[in-house]
C-alpha cells in the first residue's frame, strides 16, 4: 500500500483514514503520517457538522461528488474511515499527490 495505512484500494474506489481536527482556523487536507491523512475543519464536532464538512472537503480534494464519499467508521471518533467511490487508479494518484501535501 503506497500510503501506508492512510489509504487502500477497494472494489468501489479507495478507502482512506483521516484524523480530524475540528474548530480549526482554516480548512485543509493533506498527508499526516503513515497511518492517516490529516483534515483541519472549521466546523465544530457537534451534531454531525464536522463529519459533513469532512465529506465535503474530501469530495473537493479528490474531485468527486459528495455522494461518492461515505463515512464508514469513526462517526464520533477523531480518526475516521471513509470510502471514496470512483476509478481506483485515478483516486490512488490523487491520494499520493494529497499525501505529499502537509495539512
Steps between C-alpha positions, in 0.01 A plus 500: 500500500662822387355722772563259785175458686382844379326348197428170337334401172145368511275347232293818503788747520728590789477468878674775694577564866477863612590663832270799551575824682171690537465872579814584305560849364505368142403192303781286361559140395831320453742239622570458867683174573506141380171426676266771371437822314445817702195722461458837662138611510342828606181319606448396863458133592131554579198326348697361207623840379866392492413173322301689234786747455747210472295330227485827308876562541591145391266521199653832394856374557446182297290669230192283554139587587405497870279196441816304406645545853364286785600500865534129582651512852584746773182707510593644842873422497787729406629247244242420235491253213337601175427339166559716193323343203642527150786381282744337743813584298409868463403524868831342606691756292305780662560348845874484437501862390294614801707289736812688395325824606516559874178629653 
